[in-house]
Amino acid sequence: MIVASGIVSATGYTPLTPFSLEVFDQGRESADLPANTDLLVFHGSTDAPTVDVYEAGVLNVTAVNDASYGDFAGYLALPTDDYTVQVRTADNSTVVAAYSAPLQTLSLNGAAITVLASGFLDPAQNSNGPGFGLWVALAAGGPLVELPSAAIPGARLQVIHNAADLAAAEVDVYLNGALLLDDFAFRTATPFVNVQAGTDLSVAVAPGNSTSVADAIATFPFNLATDGKYIVVANGIVSATGYTPNTPFDLYAYAPARETATSGATNTDILVFHGCTDAPAVDVNETALLGGATLVNAIAYGEFSSYLEPPTNDYVLQVTDGTTPLVSYQAPLATLNLDGDAITVLASGFEPRHEQQRPGLRPLGGAGRWWEFDRTAGVHRCGRVGSVRRHQPVAEPSHQRGERVRAIPRRRASGSRIARCYRPCGAFVRSRSAR
């Protein structure tokens, strides 16, 4: 097997990888077993880095590891089936491209074929030459057969910064070592964004003045399910002293999350998260319309409730320790026109003895709208979201490097108890709690 590859021109290509003939001296004209298809893989894309090849449809394994330009990977003897092939970065963390390999549909049982990485990842830097793809050479010869593209698996994700420690007032977030969110502020949320699914992701959190991922104070692994929807809340304490209890910083994930109400266009779907490190387990009751009915029972720090699906009305939420009422909040869902929305309500901050960050309930929606509830009845203010710089697309090509992701500007509470809402769309409302 001889493959002609490389660049013959003196200019116009980056890199200028010299033309060569690459030889594999153990070629096959047919598969060793009639029920198999034997695949020889060749990396022939001059501007592509070292990659892994992962089979994601049937076997869910790395089929080729660390293939560099000019490399042959020895024959893979595969049962003749229809496969999905992903080209991934060498650390197996990012899917660069995906292809269908319909060996069974093409009746390739008993055949030996060669699959070549061909063309350029960046045609603009290579005289606008042919784009990258996977192509198949048959033992019988003839034009190469292009493998059709397949969807890159994705998920949807919203990230909320609810860590009240002053040392975490602003943080930088890195994804697989690259800066993702810069100066991500306390009581801020991203909208739901597209992220890659089915790969091992490393999420690192560093101080807001970090210079690289080496400054990270905590690192967390994630592997998201294809088509899943997730809400991730950053919560807890990063300082070694000054907080009681010193509940460690962590990321809390909830799935399946909702971006809109699934219970009906006249309802508001509400997810509740307990993020107050020094608060006990609490109940949440509704006292204005539902006669004190318990909506959330004995929710403890770090826990999510299931989604509540109430009709969109103006409610009063009473927080109790199970027996004694502690504080009540206005929840003016109808006034805020939250029909058909899904929001997250977070207990946020500390009890009044910790004056650094005040406690409360903070509702938020999936596109970045948020509200703050405090102690006096009525809606106090509304404002648009700010933005958080996003330095790398989380998943899909539609998110370009340097794109600014809409997020929520930080607001400090003035009362001892606050409630804050986050919603999928981008504004902030503060309503005051009922007396």
C-alpha positions as CSV (number, residue, x, y, z in Angstrom):
1,M,0.0,0.0,0.0
2,I,1.6,3.3,-1.1
3,V,-0.1,6.7,-0.4
4,A,1.1,9.9,-2.1
5,S,0.8,12.8,0.3
6,G,2.1,16.2,1.2
7,I,2.8,19.5,-0.6
8,V,4.7,20.1,-3.8
9,S,4.2,23.9,-4.0
10,A,6.9,26.2,-2.6
11,T,4.3,28.7,-1.1
12,G,0.6,29.0,-0.4
13,Y,0.3,26.2,2.2
14,T,0.7,26.1,6.0
15,P,2.5,24.0,7.0
16,L,4.6,23.3,4.0
17,T,4.8,19.6,4.6
18,P,7.0,18.1,1.8
19,F,5.5,15.7,-0.7
20,S,6.3,12.0,0.0
21,L,5.3,8.5,-0.6
22,E,4.2,6.6,2.5
23,V,4.4,2.8,2.3
24,F,2.6,0.1,4.3
25,D,4.0,-3.3,3.4
26,Q,1.4,-5.5,4.9
27,G,-1.6,-4.6,2.8
28,R,-4.7,-6.8,2.4
29,E,-7.0,-7.3,-0.5
30,S,-9.7,-8.9,1.6
31,A,-10.7,-9.3,5.3
32,D,-9.2,-12.2,7.2
33,L,-12.7,-13.3,8.2
34,P,-15.7,-13.1,5.9
35,A,-18.0,-11.5,8.5
36,N,-15.5,-8.7,9.2
37,T,-14.4,-5.6,7.4
38,D,-10.7,-4.9,7.9
39,L,-9.8,-1.1,8.0
40,L,-6.4,0.4,7.5
41,V,-6.3,4.0,8.7
42,F,-3.9,6.7,7.3
43,H,-3.5,10.3,8.6
44,G,-2.9,12.3,5.4
45,S,-4.1,15.8,6.4
46,T,-1.0,18.0,6.5
47,D,-2.5,20.8,8.7
48,A,-4.3,18.4,11.1
49,P,-2.8,17.7,14.5
50,T,-2.3,14.4,16.2
51,V,-5.8,12.9,16.7
52,D,-7.7,10.0,18.2
53,V,-10.4,8.1,16.3
54,Y,-13.3,7.1,18.5
55,E,-16.2,4.8,17.5
56,A,-19.3,6.2,19.1
57,G,-22.2,4.3,17.6
58,V,-21.6,0.6,18.4
59,L,-18.4,-0.1,20.2
60,N,-17.9,3.2,22.1
61,V,-14.1,2.8,22.2
62,T,-11.0,4.6,21.0
63,A,-10.2,2.7,17.8
64,V,-7.0,4.7,16.9
65,N,-4.9,6.5,19.5
66,D,-2.5,9.4,18.8
67,A,-2.4,9.2,15.0
68,S,-0.1,11.9,13.5
69,Y,0.4,13.0,9.9
70,G,1.9,10.3,7.9
71,D,1.0,7.5,10.3
72,F,-0.7,4.2,9.3
73,A,-2.7,2.6,12.1
74,G,-2.6,-1.2,11.7
75,Y,-5.6,-3.0,10.4
76,L,-8.7,-2.9,12.5
77,A,-10.7,-6.1,12.1
78,L,-14.3,-5.0,12.7
79,P,-17.6,-6.9,12.5
80,T,-19.3,-5.6,9.4
81,D,-21.8,-3.0,10.9
82,D,-22.8,0.6,10.5
83,Y,-20.5,2.7,12.7
84,T,-20.2,6.4,13.7
85,V,-16.6,7.6,13.7
86,Q,-15.4,10.7,15.6
87,V,-12.1,12.4,15.0
88,R,-11.1,13.8,18.4
89,T,-8.2,15.8,19.8
90,A,-5.3,13.7,21.1
91,D,-6.5,14.1,24.7
92,N,-9.9,12.6,23.6
93,S,-11.7,15.7,25.0
94,T,-13.0,17.4,21.9
95,V,-14.8,16.0,18.8
96,V,-13.3,17.8,15.8
97,A,-15.5,16.0,13.2
98,A,-17.8,13.0,13.0
99,Y,-18.7,10.7,10.1
100,S,-20.9,7.7,9.3
101,A,-19.1,4.5,8.3
102,P,-22.0,2.4,6.9
103,L,-20.0,-0.8,6.3
104,Q,-23.0,-3.1,6.5
105,T,-25.2,-0.9,4.4
106,L,-22.5,-0.9,1.7
107,S,-22.2,-4.7,1.9
108,L,-18.5,-4.5,2.8
109,N,-18.4,-7.8,4.7
110,G,-15.2,-9.6,3.8
111,A,-13.6,-6.5,2.3
112,A,-10.4,-4.8,3.3
113,I,-10.4,-1.0,2.9
114,T,-8.2,2.0,3.6
115,V,-9.7,5.0,5.4
116,L,-7.7,8.2,4.8
117,A,-7.8,11.6,6.5
118,S,-7.7,13.9,3.5
119,G,-7.8,17.6,2.7
120,F,-7.2,20.6,5.0
121,L,-8.7,21.6,8.3
122,D,-8.1,25.3,7.3
123,P,-8.5,25.6,3.5
124,A,-8.0,29.4,3.8
125,Q,-4.4,28.9,4.9
126,N,-3.9,26.3,2.2
127,S,-4.7,28.0,-1.1
128,N,-8.4,27.3,-0.6
129,G,-7.8,23.6,-1.2
130,P,-10.2,20.8,-0.5
131,G,-11.6,20.6,3.1
132,F,-10.9,17.9,5.6
133,G,-12.8,14.6,5.4
134,L,-12.5,10.9,5.7
135,W,-12.2,9.0,2.4
136,V,-12.2,5.3,1.6
137,A,-10.1,3.4,-0.9
138,L,-11.4,0.0,-2.0
139,A,-9.1,-2.9,-2.8
140,A,-10.6,-2.8,-6.4
141,G,-9.3,0.7,-6.9
142,G,-11.2,3.6,-8.4
143,P,-12.3,7.0,-7.1
144,L,-12.2,7.3,-3.3
145,V,-15.5,7.2,-1.5
146,E,-16.2,10.0,0.9
147,L,-17.7,9.1,4.3
148,P,-20.8,11.3,5.0
149,S,-20.7,13.7,7.9
150,A,-22.5,12.8,11.2
151,A,-23.8,15.1,13.9
152,I,-21.4,16.0,16.7
153,P,-23.2,15.1,19.9
154,G,-24.2,18.0,22.1
155,A,-25.9,19.0,25.2
156,R,-27.3,22.3,26.7
157,L,-25.8,23.8,29.8
158,Q,-26.4,26.8,32.1
159,V,-23.8,27.8,34.7
160,I,-24.7,29.8,37.9
161,H,-22.2,31.4,40.2
162,N,-23.7,31.2,43.7
163,A,-20.5,30.9,45.8
164,A,-20.8,33.7,48.4
165,D,-17.2,33.6,49.6
166,L,-15.7,37.0,49.0
167,A,-12.5,35.3,47.7
168,A,-14.7,33.9,44.9
169,A,-16.5,37.2,44.1
170,E,-15.1,36.8,40.5
171,V,-13.7,33.7,39.1
172,D,-12.2,32.5,35.8
173,V,-13.5,29.2,34.3
174,Y,-11.4,27.0,32.1
175,L,-12.6,24.2,29.9
176,N,-9.9,21.6,29.1
177,G,-7.3,24.1,29.9
178,A,-8.6,27.0,27.8
179,L,-10.2,30.1,29.3
180,L,-14.0,29.8,28.9
181,L,-15.5,32.5,31.2
182,D,-13.5,35.5,32.3
183,D,-14.3,37.4,35.6
184,F,-17.5,35.4,36.1
185,A,-19.2,37.2,39.0
186,F,-21.1,36.0,42.1
187,R,-24.8,35.9,41.5
188,T,-24.3,35.7,37.8
189,A,-25.6,33.1,35.3
190,T,-24.9,32.3,31.7
191,P,-27.7,31.5,29.4
192,F,-28.1,28.0,28.2
193,V,-25.3,27.3,25.7
194,N,-24.4,24.4,23.5
195,V,-21.6,22.1,24.9
196,Q,-20.1,18.8,23.6
197,A,-21.5,15.6,24.9
198,G,-20.0,12.2,25.3
199,T,-16.4,13.4,25.9
200,D,-14.5,13.8,29.1
201,L,-14.4,17.5,30.0
202,S,-12.2,19.1,32.6
203,V,-13.7,22.2,34.2
204,A,-11.3,24.3,36.3
205,V,-12.2,27.3,38.5
206,A,-9.5,29.9,39.2
207,P,-9.4,33.3,40.8
208,G,-10.6,36.2,38.7
209,N,-7.0,37.5,38.2
210,S,-5.7,34.1,37.0
211,T,-3.3,33.9,34.1
212,S,-3.7,30.3,33.2
213,V,-5.4,27.1,34.3
214,A,-2.4,26.4,36.5
215,D,-3.9,28.9,38.9
216,A,-7.1,26.8,39.4
217,I,-8.4,26.3,42.9
218,A,-10.6,23.3,41.9
219,T,-11.0,21.1,38.9
220,F,-14.0,18.9,38.1
221,P,-14.6,16.2,35.5
222,F,-17.8,16.1,33.4
223,N,-19.1,13.8,30.7
224,L,-22.5,15.0,29.5
225,A,-25.2,12.8,27.9
226,T,-26.1,13.5,24.3
227,D,-29.1,15.8,24.1
228,G,-29.1,16.3,27.8
229,K,-29.9,19.7,29.5
230,Y,-28.0,20.6,32.6
231,I,-27.9,23.4,35.2
232,V,-24.6,23.6,37.1
233,V,-24.3,25.7,40.3
234,A,-20.9,26.8,41.7
235,N,-21.3,27.0,45.4
236,G,-19.4,26.7,48.7
237,I,-16.3,28.2,50.3
238,V,-12.8,28.5,48.8
239,S,-11.2,30.3,51.8
240,A,-9.3,28.4,54.5
241,T,-10.7,30.6,57.3
242,G,-13.4,33.1,58.1
243,Y,-16.5,31.1,57.4
244,T,-18.5,28.8,59.6
245,P,-19.2,26.1,58.5
246,N,-16.4,25.9,56.0
247,T,-18.3,24.0,53.4
248,P,-16.0,23.2,50.5
249,F,-16.5,24.7,47.1
250,D,-18.1,22.4,44.6
251,L,-20.1,22.2,41.4
252,Y,-23.7,20.9,41.7
253,A,-25.3,19.6,38.6
254,Y,-29.0,19.0,37.8
255,A,-30.5,17.2,34.9
256,P,-32.8,17.1,33.0
257,A,-33.0,20.9,33.2
258,R,-35.7,22.9,31.4
259,E,-35.3,26.1,29.3
260,T,-39.1,26.6,29.0
261,A,-42.1,25.3,31.0
262,T,-43.0,21.8,29.9
263,S,-46.1,21.7,32.0
264,G,-48.1,24.2,29.9
265,A,-48.0,27.7,28.5
266,T,-49.9,29.2,31.5
267,N,-47.5,27.6,34.1
268,T,-44.1,28.6,35.4
269,D,-41.8,25.6,36.0
270,I,-39.6,26.3,39.1
271,L,-36.4,24.4,40.2
272,V,-35.2,25.2,43.7
273,F,-31.6,24.9,44.9
274,H,-30.4,25.3,48.5
275,G,-27.1,27.2,48.3
276,C,-26.8,28.9,51.7
277,T,-23.9,27.1,53.4
278,D,-24.8,28.1,57.0
279,A,-28.6,27.6,56.7
280,P,-30.4,24.5,57.9
281,A,-32.7,22.3,55.9
282,V,-35.9,24.2,55.2
283,D,-39.4,23.9,54.0
284,V,-40.9,26.3,51.4
285,N,-44.7,26.9,51.8
286,E,-47.1,29.1,49.8
287,T,-49.3,31.3,52.0
288,A,-51.2,33.6,49.6
289,L,-53.1,31.3,47.3
290,L,-52.5,27.7,48.5
291,G,-53.3,28.0,52.2
292,G,-49.8,27.2,53.5
293,A,-49.3,24.2,51.3
294,T,-45.7,22.8,51.4
295,L,-44.1,23.1,48.0
296,V,-40.6,22.0,49.0
297,N,-40.0,19.7,52.0
298,A,-36.8,19.5,54.1
299,I,-34.4,20.7,51.3
300,A,-30.8,20.7,52.6
301,Y,-27.7,22.5,51.5
302,G,-26.5,21.4,48.1
303,E,-29.9,19.8,47.1
304,F,-32.2,20.5,44.2
305,S,-35.9,20.1,44.4
306,S,-37.8,18.5,41.5
307,Y,-39.5,21.0,39.2
308,L,-42.6,22.7,40.6
309,E,-45.2,23.4,38.0
310,P,-47.6,26.0,39.4
311,P,-50.0,28.2,37.3
312,T,-48.4,31.6,36.7
313,N,-49.8,33.7,39.6
314,D,-48.4,36.0,42.2
315,Y,-47.4,34.0,45.2
316,V,-46.0,34.5,48.7
317,L,-43.3,31.9,49.6
318,Q,-42.7,31.3,53.3
319,V,-39.4,29.6,54.4
320,T,-39.6,27.6,57.6
321,D,-37.3,25.3,59.5
322,G,-40.0,22.7,59.5
323,T,-42.1,24.3,62.3
324,T,-41.1,28.0,62.7
325,P,-41.6,30.5,59.9
326,L,-38.2,32.3,59.1
327,V,-39.0,34.7,56.3
328,S,-41.4,35.2,53.4
329,Y,-40.9,36.4,49.9
330,Q,-43.1,37.8,47.1
331,A,-42.9,35.6,44.0
332,P,-44.8,37.8,41.4
333,L,-44.7,35.3,38.6
334,A,-47.8,36.8,36.8
335,T,-46.6,40.4,37.3
336,L,-43.3,39.4,35.7
337,N,-45.0,37.7,32.8
338,L,-43.3,34.4,33.4
339,D,-46.0,32.4,31.7
340,G,-44.4,29.4,29.9
341,D,-41.0,30.1,31.5
342,A,-38.7,27.8,33.5
343,I,-36.7,29.4,36.3
344,T,-34.3,28.4,39.0
345,V,-34.7,29.8,42.6
346,L,-31.6,29.7,44.7
347,A,-31.0,30.2,48.4
348,S,-28.0,32.5,48.3
349,G,-25.6,34.1,50.8
350,F,-25.2,33.8,54.5
351,E,-27.3,34.2,57.7
352,P,-27.2,37.8,59.0
353,R,-24.3,37.2,61.3
354,H,-22.1,36.8,58.2
355,E,-22.3,40.4,56.8
356,Q,-20.1,39.7,53.8
357,Q,-22.8,38.3,51.6
358,R,-26.5,38.5,52.5
359,P,-28.8,35.5,52.3
360,G,-32.0,35.1,50.3
361,L,-33.9,33.4,47.4
362,R,-32.7,34.2,43.9
363,P,-34.8,33.1,41.0
364,L,-33.2,32.8,37.5
365,G,-34.2,31.8,34.0
366,G,-32.4,29.8,31.4
367,A,-31.4,32.7,29.1
368,G,-29.9,34.9,31.8
369,R,-32.9,36.8,33.2
370,W,-32.8,37.1,37.0
371,W,-34.7,38.6,39.9
372,E,-33.9,39.4,43.5
373,F,-36.5,39.2,46.2
374,D,-36.1,41.1,49.4
375,R,-38.1,42.1,52.5
376,T,-40.5,44.8,51.4
377,A,-43.6,44.0,49.2
378,G,-43.5,45.0,45.5
379,V,-41.2,45.0,42.5
380,H,-38.2,47.2,43.1
381,R,-36.1,47.2,40.0
382,C,-35.5,45.6,36.6
383,G,-32.4,45.7,34.4
384,R,-30.8,44.0,31.5
385,V,-28.0,41.5,31.7
386,G,-24.4,42.3,31.3
387,S,-21.9,40.0,29.6
388,V,-19.2,37.6,30.4
389,R,-16.4,37.2,28.0
390,R,-16.3,33.7,26.5
391,H,-12.9,32.8,25.0
392,Q,-13.6,29.4,23.4
393,P,-16.7,27.8,21.9
394,V,-18.0,25.3,24.3
395,A,-19.1,22.9,21.7
396,E,-20.7,23.9,18.4
397,P,-19.0,25.7,15.5
398,S,-21.8,28.4,15.7
399,H,-20.1,29.7,18.8
400,Q,-16.9,31.5,17.6
401,R,-13.8,32.2,19.6
402,G,-14.0,35.4,21.5
403,E,-17.9,35.5,21.4
404,R,-19.4,37.3,24.4
405,V,-21.9,35.2,26.3
406,R,-24.8,37.1,27.8
407,A,-24.8,36.8,31.6
408,I,-26.1,38.6,34.6
409,P,-24.4,41.5,36.3
410,R,-23.7,41.1,40.0
411,R,-25.9,43.0,42.5
412,R,-25.2,43.1,46.3
413,A,-28.2,42.8,48.6
414,S,-29.2,45.5,51.0
415,G,-31.4,43.5,53.2
416,S,-30.6,40.6,55.5
417,R,-32.8,38.2,53.4
418,I,-32.9,38.1,49.7
419,A,-34.5,36.0,47.0
420,R,-33.1,35.9,43.5
421,C,-34.6,34.4,40.3
422,Y,-32.7,33.3,37.1
423,R,-34.6,32.9,33.9
424,P,-33.7,32.0,30.3
425,C,-33.8,35.5,28.9
426,G,-31.7,38.3,30.6
427,A,-33.2,40.8,33.0
428,F,-33.1,41.4,36.7
429,V,-36.0,42.1,39.0
430,R,-35.8,42.6,42.7
431,S,-39.0,42.2,44.7
432,R,-39.2,42.6,48.4
433,S,-40.3,40.0,50.9
434,A,-43.7,40.0,52.5
435,R,-43.9,41.1,56.1
